[in-house]
Each structure stands twice: as structure tokens, then as C-alpha cells.
Amino acid sequence: MSRTLYLECYSGISGDMTVAALLDLGADQQVLESALKSLPISGFDIAISRVKKAGLDVCDFQVILDHDNRDHDMAYLHGEHHHPHSDGHGHTHDSKTVHHHPHQVKKTHAHDHRGLPDIVGIINQAQITNHAKALAIQIFSIIADAEAKAHGVDRELVDFHEVGAVDSIVDIVAVAVCLDNLDIREVIVPEVYEGRGFVRCQHGTIPIPVPAVTHIAASHQLNLHIISAEGELITPTGAAIVAAIKTSDQLPKQFTIEKTGIGAGKRTYDRPSLLRAMLITDKTQKQDCIYKLETNIDDCGGEILGFVMERLFEAGARDVHYNPVYMKKNRPAYLLNVICTKADIATMEQIIFEETTTIGIRRIQMESTGLKRTVKKIKTSLGEAQVKVCELESGMRIYPEYASVVELCEKHRLAYQDVYHIIKKECEAAEGIRDGELVELNRFELPLSS
């Protein structure tokens, strides 16, 4: 059963903070360790521990590299203008720190500069689920687009000398694996807090929020909340994670908390560096809301589209249909429409992205009204048949189920319409249908699209 995650980003967000919060929330540590060991890269180790932040016992995830990394070097990042603040109770690792040594027979080196295709190749070789691979690649793609815009180059020319370093690969893959392990498909992020001032990077001193973060926030409509604290609270990796996984920025009016996890950050500002993650249950969720996913496709063959429809139905889509449309440059194309529940959105979108050439999907929430209906079985002169009984104020309507009609057609070698009308007529004449004596097979709790 998929779950809903609420991320509370009052201290910003980064890759390591997210991994730590998800581990504290219950993600399987052994699954994560196995996944990271399968990465075809070297030059890193990880440490998972319990630390104290503002007196709270929280989880810490650290990527330990065999080369210098100034990502958490406050003197380097902010120079002489930075005045470190204490968390009150410090940030100390206890004796539970666990070090992991991935296999040393690897194909790449920690200091390599990589493009997006190189990153994708590394992720695809990891022994993780397809869903985790797709999410990790999506996060890196968001960063690539933002860096390309910030530096004024094509996406293919972005050199991941910073965000593509080993620690970022490990952080992003770890986030994807933990989210997949927790079966999280809905993520609510109302806002993300960010500081102000300047921060030093390889290119020099740049303003906060850094350009990559501003481009991600603009492209993916992240709600930023700038506070008076001086310092970079949102890293490009953290912003890309939110952009990739956020499904809503609105908390339910009422919800219960199933579990809470807190991840520690490494940087020290005027507030504790903490990311709190909560698994929640919406107590106000309406049962009559459905979603429509739609996308325009002009470069897919009919056989592919037919296969996509089969996969979507098998995965639980309420309805799938195509409309012929004309796109830009008068190209004949198809508009794919998928009707599904909120819980199935991520599954449906993954299938569409995997099986078609589309690069974007529109998501529309709709309220649905449906008749109360019950599927029952009735004995007819032709044999047993299933019927759908729909209730109206003026009475009931009977609809023989397609599978039953076909089965009796083949059995008696009769035409479809003849069998359909025989079943319907005999069912309507049966006293039992009014008295509720027929055997009930299934009562739908939600209105269907048909």
C-alpha cells in the first residue's frame, strides 16, 4: 500500500539530510547498503549514526570520500564573514557509527568529470528497482537542466564536476532507494526555507539561493520562504529532490501522523540543521475524487500505444483512451488520457514514461459522481451470468457484464445482442433482483469511470 510523506523543510534540505530522515522513518538500512555497494564507482564509504541536534536524537547519513570535499567546510563556503553558531547540544557521533566498504572492483574514479549520460549509465548498472532508477535519473535530469540554464550551455554539455561527484551520486541514489523501499508515492512539501547572503563555489562567490536552486524553483514551482539567516540552506541536490518527488504543496485539513523521522545536516547556522519527515494519513480525503493524466504523443507507433493501454489497464487504470489531435507543425498525433485513483498516479506515470516517447504528463484532479452499483450473478435460461445493478431514484438499471455475455455467446453460438437482451430481460423479470436475494459478488466503494 502506497504511503504519503510530509517533508518539513524549516532548515532547508540537502541530499544527506533527506537520506537520514528516510532512514529514521524506517527505510531498510541493509537494502540501502546493498544498493550502494552495487554502484560501479569507487572512492567512497558511508557512515550511518545517531547524533544529537538541539538535544534531539536524530539520524545522520554521511558520505566519506577519499578526496577533499568542502561541501560542509563553513570557513571555505562563507569565508571570514561566517560566524558559526552552536546547536545547543552539538553534533556528535556516538558509538553506533557504522562504516561500509563497497566492492573495490569499480569502473570509474571519484575525480572523474561526468556528463548526464555517464550518470545515467552508472545508475542503470546499480542493482536497484526500476522505480528507484527512474527517480534517481529524474533528479539528476532536473539538476542538469538547471545547471545548463545557469551556465548558458546545452544540457548535453553540462559537466557534473560538482553535482555529479561521487557524494551526490550516492546521496541521490540513496534517496531514490529509500523512497522506493518505504513505498512512498505521494509527497507533500508546503514550502522550503532558504537563507540569504553569498556562498563560495568552484566558480567563485555566488548569491543565495544559488542559480541552480532558483532555476529549479522556477521550473517546478517550489514555494521558497527566505529567512534572515545568512547561509545556503537549500542545496541544488535538495531542491531537485523536492522537485522530483513533490506531488502537492497542500497539507490535508486533518491528518494523523503514523511515524516521524528526523535527518541531521552538517552545516551549522543560527538554527539546528534538521529535516523532519512524517508519514501521514489524510482524514479528510474524499472518496469521490479521481485523476486524469494526459499527454500528447506524435512519434509513437500504433502497436506501442496499444501495448501501453494494456499495461495501464493491468496496473489498475479506471479507463484509458486516445483522441486524434493535430500538434505543432500540423503533425497528426494522439492525446493519451488515463483515469485513475490518486494512489495509482505514480505507477501510471512510470508506465507512460517507460513505454512512450513523451517527456511530460499533465495531471488533473476531478470530482466524480457515480451511481451506486453492485455486481451480482443470476441464473438465466442460457446459464449463470454476471450483471451490474445500478440504483436510481426512479428504480434500478441492469447491465449484463461483457465477459458473461461473450461466454454464453460462445457456448450457445448466438449473437452478442441476442444474449445481452435475454440476460437483461430475465434479470429484470426476476423478483430476486428487487428483493436482494441474488448472490452479491462485489460492491464497489468508489464510483467507476464507466
C-alpha positions as CSV (number, residue, x, y, z in Angstrom):
1,M,0.0,0.0,0.0
2,S,1.5,3.4,-1.1
3,R,2.1,6.0,1.6
4,T,2.0,9.8,1.9
5,L,5.1,11.7,3.1
6,Y,5.2,15.2,4.5
7,L,8.6,16.9,4.5
8,E,9.0,19.8,6.9
9,C,11.9,21.9,5.4
10,Y,12.3,24.7,8.0
11,S,16.1,24.2,7.9
12,G,16.2,23.8,4.1
13,I,17.0,20.5,2.5
14,S,20.0,18.6,1.2
15,G,20.7,15.1,-0.1
16,D,22.3,13.7,3.1
17,M,19.5,15.2,5.3
18,T,16.9,13.5,3.2
19,V,18.5,10.1,3.3
20,A,19.0,10.4,7.1
21,A,15.3,11.4,7.6
22,L,14.1,8.5,5.5
23,L,16.3,6.0,7.3
24,D,15.0,7.4,10.6
25,L,11.5,6.9,9.2
26,G,12.1,3.2,8.7
27,A,13.8,2.7,5.4
28,D,15.7,-0.7,5.4
29,Q,19.4,0.0,6.0
30,Q,20.5,-3.3,4.6
31,V,18.6,-2.7,1.4
32,L,20.3,0.7,1.1
33,E,23.8,-0.7,1.8
34,S,23.4,-3.4,-0.9
35,A,22.2,-0.8,-3.4
36,L,25.2,1.5,-2.8
37,K,27.6,-1.5,-3.0
38,S,26.3,-2.2,-6.5
39,L,27.2,1.2,-7.8
40,P,30.0,0.9,-10.4
41,I,32.0,3.8,-8.7
42,S,34.8,3.9,-6.1
43,G,36.3,6.4,-3.7
44,F,33.6,6.5,-1.1
45,D,32.4,5.0,2.1
46,I,29.3,5.7,4.1
47,A,28.5,6.2,7.8
48,I,25.1,5.9,9.4
49,S,24.9,7.0,13.0
50,R,22.7,8.6,15.7
51,V,23.7,12.2,16.6
52,K,22.4,14.9,18.9
53,K,20.9,18.1,17.4
54,A,19.4,20.6,19.8
55,G,19.1,17.9,22.3
56,L,17.2,15.6,19.9
57,D,18.3,12.1,19.0
58,V,18.3,12.0,15.2
59,C,19.8,10.1,12.3
60,D,22.9,11.1,10.4
61,F,24.0,9.9,6.9
62,Q,27.5,10.7,5.8
63,V,29.3,10.0,2.5
64,I,33.0,9.7,3.3
65,L,35.2,10.4,0.3
66,D,38.9,9.6,-0.4
67,H,39.4,13.2,-1.7
68,D,38.8,16.6,-0.2
69,N,35.2,17.8,-0.2
70,R,34.4,21.3,1.1
71,D,30.6,20.9,1.0
72,H,30.4,21.2,4.7
73,D,33.5,23.4,5.3
74,M,31.9,26.6,6.7
75,A,35.1,28.6,6.6
76,Y,35.5,27.9,2.8
77,L,31.8,28.3,2.0
78,H,31.4,31.7,3.7
79,G,34.9,32.9,4.4
80,E,35.7,35.3,7.2
81,H,32.1,36.6,7.2
82,H,30.8,33.4,8.6
83,H,30.2,33.2,12.4
84,P,29.4,29.6,13.4
85,H,26.5,29.0,15.8
86,S,26.1,26.2,18.2
87,D,23.2,23.8,18.0
88,G,23.0,23.9,21.8
89,H,24.0,20.3,22.3
90,G,26.4,20.0,19.5
91,H,26.6,17.4,16.7
92,T,28.5,14.4,17.9
93,H,28.5,10.9,16.6
94,D,28.0,8.1,19.1
95,S,29.5,4.6,19.2
96,K,26.8,3.2,16.8
97,T,28.5,4.7,13.7
98,V,28.7,2.0,11.0
99,H,31.2,2.2,8.2
100,H,30.6,0.3,4.9
101,H,33.2,-0.5,2.4
102,P,31.7,-1.1,-1.1
103,H,33.4,-3.5,-3.5
104,Q,36.7,-2.1,-4.8
105,V,36.5,-3.5,-8.4
106,K,34.9,-0.5,-10.0
107,K,34.9,1.1,-13.4
108,T,35.2,4.9,-12.6
109,H,37.1,7.1,-10.3
110,A,35.9,9.7,-7.8
111,H,37.6,12.6,-9.5
112,D,36.1,12.0,-13.0
113,H,34.1,14.7,-14.6
114,R,30.8,13.3,-15.9
115,G,28.0,14.2,-18.2
116,L,24.4,13.2,-17.8
117,P,24.7,10.1,-20.0
118,D,27.6,8.9,-17.8
119,I,25.5,9.4,-14.6
120,V,22.5,7.6,-16.2
121,G,24.9,4.7,-17.2
122,I,26.1,4.4,-13.6
123,I,22.6,4.4,-12.2
124,N,21.3,1.9,-14.7
125,Q,24.1,-0.6,-13.7
126,A,23.1,-0.4,-10.0
127,Q,21.1,-3.4,-8.6
128,I,18.0,-1.4,-7.6
129,T,14.4,-1.4,-8.7
130,N,13.3,0.2,-12.0
131,H,11.3,2.7,-10.0
132,A,14.3,3.8,-7.9
133,K,16.4,4.1,-11.1
134,A,13.8,6.2,-12.8
135,L,13.6,8.5,-9.8
136,A,17.3,8.9,-9.4
137,I,17.7,9.7,-13.1
138,Q,14.8,12.2,-12.9
139,I,16.6,14.0,-10.0
140,F,19.8,14.3,-12.0
141,S,18.0,15.4,-15.1
142,I,16.4,18.3,-13.1
143,I,19.8,19.3,-11.9
144,A,21.3,19.1,-15.4
145,D,18.5,21.4,-16.8
146,A,19.1,23.9,-14.0
147,E,22.9,23.9,-14.4
148,A,22.6,24.2,-18.2
149,K,20.4,27.3,-17.8
150,A,22.7,28.8,-15.1
151,H,25.8,28.5,-17.2
152,G,24.2,29.2,-20.6
153,V,25.0,25.8,-22.2
154,D,23.1,22.9,-23.7
155,R,22.1,20.2,-21.3
156,E,24.3,17.7,-23.1
157,L,27.3,19.9,-22.4
158,V,26.8,20.2,-18.6
159,D,29.9,18.9,-16.8
160,F,28.9,17.4,-13.5
161,H,32.2,18.3,-11.8
162,E,30.2,19.3,-8.7
163,V,26.7,17.8,-8.6
164,G,28.0,14.7,-10.4
165,A,30.7,14.0,-7.8
166,V,30.5,10.7,-6.1
167,D,28.9,12.1,-2.9
168,S,26.0,13.5,-5.0
169,I,25.5,10.2,-6.9
170,V,25.4,8.3,-3.6
171,D,23.0,10.8,-2.0
172,I,20.6,10.8,-4.9
173,V,20.6,7.0,-5.4
174,A,20.2,6.6,-1.6
175,V,17.1,8.9,-1.6
176,A,15.5,7.0,-4.5
177,V,16.2,3.6,-2.9
178,C,14.8,4.7,0.5
179,L,11.6,6.3,-1.0
180,D,11.0,3.1,-3.0
181,N,11.7,0.9,0.0
182,L,9.1,2.9,2.0
183,D,6.6,2.6,-0.9
184,I,6.1,6.4,-0.9
185,R,4.2,7.7,-3.9
186,E,2.7,10.9,-2.6
187,V,4.9,13.7,-1.1
188,I,3.7,17.0,0.4
189,V,6.1,19.9,0.6
190,P,4.3,23.1,1.5
191,E,7.5,25.3,1.5
192,V,11.2,25.2,1.7
193,Y,13.1,27.7,3.9
194,E,16.2,29.3,2.4
195,G,18.8,31.7,3.8
196,R,20.4,34.8,2.2
197,G,23.9,36.2,1.5
198,F,26.7,34.6,-0.6
199,V,28.4,31.2,-0.8
200,R,31.7,30.2,-2.4
201,C,31.8,27.5,-5.1
202,Q,34.2,26.4,-7.8
203,H,33.2,29.3,-10.0
204,G,33.6,32.0,-7.3
205,T,31.3,33.6,-4.8
206,I,27.6,33.5,-5.8
207,P,24.4,34.7,-4.3
208,I,22.0,32.6,-2.2
209,P,19.7,31.0,-3.3
210,V,22.3,29.8,-5.8
211,P,21.4,30.0,-9.5
212,A,20.7,26.2,-9.9
213,V,18.2,26.4,-7.0
214,T,16.4,29.4,-8.4
215,H,16.0,27.7,-11.8
216,I,14.7,24.5,-10.2
217,A,12.3,26.5,-8.0
218,A,11.0,28.4,-11.1
219,S,10.7,25.4,-13.3
220,H,8.9,23.3,-10.7
221,Q,7.0,25.9,-8.8
222,L,8.7,25.3,-5.4
223,N,7.5,27.5,-2.6
224,L,10.5,29.3,-1.2
225,H,10.5,31.1,2.1
226,I,13.5,33.4,2.5
227,I,14.5,34.0,6.1
228,S,17.0,36.3,7.7
229,A,19.7,33.7,8.4
230,E,22.8,34.0,6.4
231,G,23.8,30.8,4.7
232,E,22.8,28.3,2.0
233,L,20.0,26.1,3.4
234,I,18.9,24.6,0.1
235,T,21.4,22.7,-2.0
236,P,20.8,22.1,-5.7
237,T,20.5,18.4,-4.9
238,G,17.9,19.1,-2.2
239,A,15.9,21.4,-4.5
240,A,16.0,18.7,-7.2
241,I,14.8,16.0,-4.8
242,V,11.8,18.2,-3.8
243,A,11.1,19.0,-7.5
244,A,11.1,15.3,-8.5
245,I,9.0,13.9,-5.6
246,K,6.6,16.6,-4.6
247,T,3.0,15.7,-5.6
248,S,1.3,18.5,-3.6
249,D,2.1,21.6,-1.5
250,Q,-1.1,21.5,0.5
251,L,-1.4,19.6,3.7
252,P,-4.8,18.0,4.4
253,K,-7.0,19.9,6.8
254,Q,-6.9,17.0,9.1
255,F,-4.4,14.2,9.3
256,T,-2.8,11.7,11.6
257,I,0.9,11.0,11.9
258,E,1.9,7.4,11.5
259,K,5.6,7.9,12.1
260,T,8.3,10.6,12.3
261,G,11.9,10.6,11.1
262,I,14.5,13.4,11.5
263,G,17.7,13.7,9.5
264,A,20.7,15.8,10.5
265,G,22.5,18.3,8.3
266,K,26.2,19.0,8.5
267,R,26.3,22.8,8.2
268,T,25.9,25.0,11.2
269,Y,23.9,28.2,11.0
270,D,21.7,30.1,13.5
271,R,19.2,27.1,13.7
272,P,19.5,23.4,14.1
273,S,20.1,21.7,10.7
274,L,17.2,19.3,10.7
275,L,14.9,17.8,8.2
276,R,11.7,16.2,9.6
277,A,9.8,13.6,7.6
278,M,6.4,12.3,8.6
279,L,4.2,9.5,7.2
280,I,0.7,10.8,7.4
281,T,-2.9,9.7,6.8
282,D,-5.3,12.1,5.3
283,K,-8.5,12.1,7.4
284,T,-10.4,14.4,5.1
285,Q,-9.7,12.6,1.8
286,K,-12.7,12.4,-0.3
287,Q,-13.5,9.0,-1.8
288,D,-15.1,10.5,-5.0
289,C,-12.0,12.2,-6.5
290,I,-10.3,10.7,-9.5
291,Y,-7.4,11.9,-11.6
292,K,-6.9,12.3,-15.3
293,L,-3.4,12.0,-16.7
294,E,-3.0,13.2,-20.3
295,T,-0.1,13.7,-22.7
296,N,0.3,14.5,-26.4
297,I,2.3,11.9,-28.4
298,D,3.3,12.4,-32.1
299,D,6.2,10.0,-32.5
300,C,4.8,6.6,-31.3
301,G,3.5,3.8,-33.5
302,G,0.1,2.3,-33.1
303,E,1.5,-1.1,-31.8
304,I,3.3,0.7,-29.0
305,L,0.2,2.7,-28.0
306,G,-1.9,-0.5,-27.9
307,F,0.7,-2.2,-25.6
308,V,0.7,0.9,-23.4
309,M,-3.1,0.7,-23.0
310,E,-2.8,-3.0,-22.0
311,R,-0.2,-2.2,-19.4
312,L,-2.1,0.7,-17.9
313,F,-5.3,-1.4,-17.6
314,E,-3.3,-4.3,-16.0
315,A,-1.9,-1.8,-13.5
316,G,-5.3,-0.7,-12.4
317,A,-6.3,2.2,-14.6
318,R,-10.0,3.0,-14.4
319,D,-10.1,4.0,-18.1
320,V,-7.6,4.6,-21.0
321,H,-8.4,6.1,-24.3
322,Y,-6.7,8.0,-27.2
323,N,-8.0,11.0,-29.1
324,P,-6.6,12.0,-32.5
325,V,-5.2,15.6,-32.4
326,Y,-3.0,17.9,-34.5
327,M,0.0,19.2,-32.8
328,K,2.5,21.9,-33.7
329,K,3.6,22.0,-37.4
330,N,0.3,20.2,-38.2
331,R,1.6,16.9,-37.0
332,P,-1.0,14.2,-36.6
333,A,-0.8,12.8,-33.1
334,Y,-2.7,11.2,-30.2
335,L,-3.8,12.6,-26.9
336,L,-3.5,9.8,-24.3
337,N,-6.0,10.0,-21.4
338,V,-5.7,7.8,-18.3
339,I,-8.3,7.9,-15.5
340,C,-7.0,6.6,-12.2
341,T,-7.1,7.0,-8.4
342,K,-4.7,9.2,-6.6
343,A,-2.8,6.2,-5.2
344,D,-2.1,4.9,-8.7
345,I,-0.7,8.2,-10.2
346,A,2.9,7.3,-9.8
347,T,2.5,3.8,-11.2
348,M,0.6,5.1,-14.3
349,E,3.1,7.9,-14.9
350,Q,6.0,5.5,-14.7
351,I,4.4,3.2,-17.3
352,I,3.7,6.1,-19.6
353,F,7.3,7.5,-19.4
354,E,8.8,4.0,-19.8
355,E,6.7,2.9,-22.7
356,T,6.2,6.1,-24.8
357,T,8.3,8.9,-26.1
358,T,6.5,11.6,-24.1
359,I,8.6,13.9,-21.8
360,G,5.7,15.4,-19.9
361,I,2.3,14.5,-18.4
362,R,-0.5,16.8,-17.3
363,R,-2.2,15.8,-14.1
364,I,-5.8,16.9,-13.4
365,Q,-7.8,16.2,-10.3
366,M,-11.5,15.8,-10.9
367,E,-14.6,15.2,-8.7
368,S,-16.5,12.1,-9.8
369,T,-20.2,11.3,-9.4
370,G,-21.5,7.8,-9.9
371,L,-24.5,5.7,-9.3
372,K,-24.4,3.2,-6.5
373,R,-23.8,-0.1,-8.2
374,T,-23.5,-3.8,-7.3
375,V,-22.2,-6.7,-9.4
376,K,-24.3,-9.8,-8.9
377,K,-24.8,-13.1,-10.6
378,I,-28.1,-14.5,-11.8
379,K,-29.2,-17.9,-13.2
380,T,-30.7,-17.4,-16.7
381,S,-32.1,-19.9,-19.3
382,L,-28.7,-19.7,-21.0
383,G,-26.7,-20.2,-17.8
384,E,-25.2,-18.2,-15.0
385,A,-24.4,-14.6,-15.8
386,Q,-23.0,-11.6,-14.0
387,V,-24.9,-8.3,-14.1
388,K,-24.2,-4.8,-12.9
389,V,-27.2,-3.4,-11.0
390,C,-27.2,0.4,-10.8
391,E,-29.6,2.2,-8.4
392,L,-31.5,5.4,-9.4
393,E,-34.3,7.2,-7.6
394,S,-36.7,6.1,-10.3
395,G,-35.6,2.4,-10.0
396,M,-32.8,0.1,-11.0
397,R,-31.0,-0.5,-14.3
398,I,-29.5,-3.8,-15.3
399,Y,-26.3,-4.1,-17.4
400,P,-25.1,-7.6,-18.3
401,E,-21.3,-7.9,-17.9
402,Y,-19.3,-8.2,-21.1
403,A,-17.4,-11.3,-20.1
404,S,-20.6,-13.2,-19.2
405,V,-22.3,-12.3,-22.5
406,V,-19.3,-13.4,-24.5
407,E,-19.0,-16.7,-22.6
408,L,-22.7,-17.5,-23.3
409,C,-22.4,-16.4,-26.9
410,E,-19.6,-18.9,-27.5
411,K,-21.4,-21.6,-25.5
412,H,-24.7,-21.4,-27.4
413,R,-23.4,-19.9,-30.7
414,L,-25.7,-16.9,-30.5
415,A,-25.3,-13.3,-31.5
416,Y,-24.0,-10.9,-28.8
417,Q,-27.1,-8.6,-28.9
418,D,-29.4,-11.6,-28.6
419,V,-27.6,-13.0,-25.5
420,Y,-27.4,-9.5,-24.0
421,H,-31.1,-8.9,-24.2
422,I,-32.0,-12.4,-22.9
423,I,-29.9,-11.8,-19.8
424,K,-31.3,-8.3,-19.2
425,K,-34.9,-9.3,-19.8
426,E,-34.8,-12.4,-17.5
427,C,-32.9,-10.4,-14.8
428,E,-35.4,-7.6,-14.8
429,A,-38.2,-10.1,-14.5
430,A,-36.6,-11.8,-11.6
431,E,-38.2,-11.0,-8.2
432,G,-34.9,-11.6,-6.5
433,I,-33.3,-8.6,-8.1
434,R,-35.7,-6.4,-6.3
435,D,-35.6,-8.3,-3.0
436,G,-31.8,-8.5,-2.9
437,E,-31.8,-12.3,-3.0
438,L,-29.2,-12.6,-5.8
439,V,-25.7,-13.6,-4.9
440,E,-23.6,-10.5,-4.5
441,L,-20.1,-10.8,-5.9
442,N,-18.6,-7.4,-5.2
443,R,-19.7,-3.9,-4.0
444,F,-17.7,-1.0,-5.3
445,E,-16.8,1.5,-2.7
446,L,-15.8,4.1,-5.3
447,P,-17.7,5.3,-8.4
448,L,-16.2,3.9,-11.6
449,S,-15.5,5.9,-14.7
450,S,-17.8,3.8,-16.8
